[in-house]
Amino acid sequence: MSLRIEPAVKPLVCLLGGTGFVGGHLAAVLSAQGYRVRIPARRAVRHRALRVLPGVELVEADVLDTVALRALLQGCAAAINLVALLNEGGADRFQDVHVKLPRNLVKLCREAGVGRLLHMSALNADAARGPSRYLRSKGEGEDLAHQAEDLQVTSFRPSVIFGPDDHFFNRFACLLRVSPGFFPLACPQARFAPVFVGDVARAMLVALEDPRTIGRHYDLCGPHAYTLKELVEFTARTLGLRRCVIGLGRGLSRLQAAVMGHLPGRAFTQDNFLSLQVDAVCGGGFPAVFGITPSAVETLVPVYLGHRDQRGRLDEYRQRARHHY
Ligand SMILES: NC(=O)c1ccc[n+]([C@@H]2O[C@H](COP(=O)([O-])OP(=O)(O)OC[C@H]3O[C@@H](n4cnc5c(N)ncnc54)[C@H](OP(=O)(O)O)[C@@H]3O)[C@@H](O)[C@H]2O)c1
């Protein structure tokens, strides 16, 4: 008689914002660990690639719709909220996405018996003292997520996050490629400690499984801090471009935000300018509870921004980041 061992079936997790940059990486990590993952998408057809991940279910739904959100949470053991906007676009969008959604999510998690919530905030998010509407609304959402005492909540406060398809190095790479020999840069002295998306995803996985993280707020930073000017110069060097990065003073930085905030795509707005008035760096190292040695920008960014052929680049990236997936 042969002994049949059933594979352990891990619980169902609802991953709000799973179609985004961090969400795609976290979905891969959860799927690799055997979790079943339900990902809402406003336009599911755009994210069909997620369906190739084992255990991932893509559902066309708008998480701002209460009826849809209630249905999404049915049968889930945990919810993860990554949904956010960097630029407001229209009136009160930050309130809808960063404040009303977490409030509603907490209420509906309790109704549906979802006991665990991981909430993604941002470094310097602060409802009262945040310098920008983005950071104040993110702070308000984080506070709301932690208010329900019968829900087990952990929140994460990363500095800028990097990895293939990130919104930071890839965006500067595009701008540098089309710029002439010089590159005017707003807020050049703003400081960041970029954290690798694989480290963020792994920290969230650990938190999901480790009860010591319940009720905690974790700042997440990479191993080194840099000024924005240093990071943009590094990006240009990595691309093999000779660009003179010219740091703008406060007045010209504000002017650049005023102009770019009205251009299509709103690549840099007045609110972004205000967010950059406070350094996005951590006081201590990566939280010990996660057992992670964070990866450095210098190790991974050249692999995905570099000018090798696409296949070689991805293979090398996967090799270096192997321990994360
Ligand atoms: N990336 C960073 O450097 C960074 C730094 C600090 C904190 N964070 C935080 O990390 C989280 C994830 O960031 P990310 O870079 O992965 O963002 P992202 O790529 O822009 O993804 C955002 C996600 O939110 C969804 N979303 C936005 N508005 C929505 C709406 N009205 N209704 C439903 N879904 C909506 C998007 O869905 P669609 O695909 O339908 O648009 C997408 O899945 C956010 O909470 C962000 O504040 C990010």
The ligand as an SDF file (V2000), in Angstrom:
LIG
                    3D

 48 52  0  0  0  0  0  0  0  0999 V2000
    6.7890   52.0130   -6.1000 N   0  0  0  0  0  0  0  0  0  0  0  0
    7.3560   52.7010   -5.1110 C   0  0  0  0  0  0  0  0  0  0  0  0
    8.4800   53.2090   -5.2300 O   0  0  0  0  0  0  0  0  0  0  0  0
    6.6390   52.8400   -3.7980 C   0  0  0  0  0  0  0  0  0  0  0  0
    7.2820   53.5040   -2.7370 C   0  0  0  0  0  0  0  0  0  0  0  0
    6.6320   53.6130   -1.5110 C   0  0  0  0  0  0  0  0  0  0  0  0
    5.3620   53.0800   -1.3480 C   0  0  0  0  0  0  0  0  0  0  0  0
    4.7710   52.4470   -2.3860 N   0  0  0  0  0  0  0  0  0  0  0  0
    3.4320   51.8770   -2.1960 C   0  0  0  0  0  0  0  0  0  0  0  0
    3.4200   50.5340   -2.6530 O   0  0  0  0  0  0  0  0  0  0  0  0
    2.1470   50.2170   -3.1820 C   0  0  0  0  0  0  0  0  0  0  0  0
    2.2850   49.6210   -4.5610 C   0  0  0  0  0  0  0  0  0  0  0  0
    2.9670   50.5490   -5.3880 O   0  0  0  0  0  0  0  0  0  0  0  0
    3.2740   50.2130   -6.9140 P   0  0  0  0  0  0  0  0  0  0  0  0
    4.5150   50.9490   -7.2490 O   0  0  0  0  0  0  0  0  0  0  0  0
    3.1700   48.7540   -7.1510 O   0  0  0  0  0  0  0  0  0  0  0  0
    2.0550   50.9650   -7.6170 O   0  0  0  0  0  0  0  0  0  0  0  0
    1.4250   50.7150   -9.0630 P   0  0  0  0  0  0  0  0  0  0  0  0
    2.3350   49.9340   -9.9280 O   0  0  0  0  0  0  0  0  0  0  0  0
    0.9750   52.0440   -9.5420 O   0  0  0  0  0  0  0  0  0  0  0  0
    0.1660   49.8150   -8.7540 O   0  0  0  0  0  0  0  0  0  0  0  0
   -0.9460   50.3680   -8.1180 C   0  0  0  0  0  0  0  0  0  0  0  0
   -2.0760   49.3910   -8.1430 C   0  0  0  0  0  0  0  0  0  0  0  0
   -3.2380   50.0540   -7.6500 O   0  0  0  0  0  0  0  0  0  0  0  0
   -4.3060   49.8250   -8.5490 C   0  0  0  0  0  0  0  0  0  0  0  0
   -5.2160   50.9640   -8.5470 N   0  0  0  0  0  0  0  0  0  0  0  0
   -4.9090   52.2650   -8.6150 C   0  0  0  0  0  0  0  0  0  0  0  0
   -6.0320   52.9910   -8.5590 N   0  0  0  0  0  0  0  0  0  0  0  0
   -7.0450   52.1270   -8.4770 C   0  0  0  0  0  0  0  0  0  0  0  0
   -8.4530   52.2580   -8.4090 C   0  0  0  0  0  0  0  0  0  0  0  0
   -9.0420   53.4400   -8.4340 N   0  0  0  0  0  0  0  0  0  0  0  0
   -9.1950   51.1500   -8.3250 N   0  0  0  0  0  0  0  0  0  0  0  0
   -8.6180   49.9380   -8.3330 C   0  0  0  0  0  0  0  0  0  0  0  0
   -7.2800   49.7440   -8.3930 N   0  0  0  0  0  0  0  0  0  0  0  0
   -6.5190   50.8320   -8.4770 C   0  0  0  0  0  0  0  0  0  0  0  0
   -3.6700   49.6570   -9.9000 C   0  0  0  0  0  0  0  0  0  0  0  0
   -4.5810   48.9420  -10.6930 O   0  0  0  0  0  0  0  0  0  0  0  0
   -4.6570   49.1260  -12.2710 P   0  0  0  0  0  0  0  0  0  0  0  0
   -3.6680   48.1400  -12.8060 O   0  0  0  0  0  0  0  0  0  0  0  0
   -6.0640   48.7860  -12.5850 O   0  0  0  0  0  0  0  0  0  0  0  0
   -4.3110   50.5540  -12.5870 O   0  0  0  0  0  0  0  0  0  0  0  0
   -2.4250   48.8720   -9.5250 C   0  0  0  0  0  0  0  0  0  0  0  0
   -2.7240   47.5030   -9.3860 O   0  0  0  0  0  0  0  0  0  0  0  0
    1.3400   51.5040   -3.1120 C   0  0  0  0  0  0  0  0  0  0  0  0
    0.5660   51.4860   -1.9380 O   0  0  0  0  0  0  0  0  0  0  0  0
    2.3810   52.5990   -3.0110 C   0  0  0  0  0  0  0  0  0  0  0  0
    1.9040   53.7490   -2.3400 O   0  0  0  0  0  0  0  0  0  0  0  0
    5.3670   52.3100   -3.6120 C   0  0  0  0  0  0  0  0  0  0  0  0
  1  2  1  0
  2  3  2  0
  2  4  1  0
  4  5  1  0
  4 48  2  0
  5  6  2  0
  6  7  1  0
  7  8  2  0
  8  9  1  0
  8 48  1  0
  9 10  1  0
  9 46  1  0
 10 11  1  0
 11 12  1  0
 11 44  1  0
 12 13  1  0
 13 14  1  0
 14 15  2  0
 14 16  1  0
 14 17  1  0
 17 18  1  0
 18 19  2  0
 18 20  1  0
 18 21  1  0
 21 22  1  0
 22 23  1  0
 23 24  1  0
 23 42  1  0
 24 25  1  0
 25 26  1  0
 25 36  1  0
 26 27  1  0
 26 35  1  0
 27 28  2  0
 28 29  1  0
 29 30  1  0
 29 35  2  0
 30 31  1  0
 30 32  2  0
 32 33  1  0
 33 34  2  0
 34 35  1  0
 36 37  1  0
 36 42  1  0
 37 38  1  0
 38 39  2  0
 38 40  1  0
 38 41  1  0
 42 43  1  0
 44 45  1  0
 44 46  1  0
 46 47  1  0
M  CHG  2   8   1  16  -1
M  END
$$$$
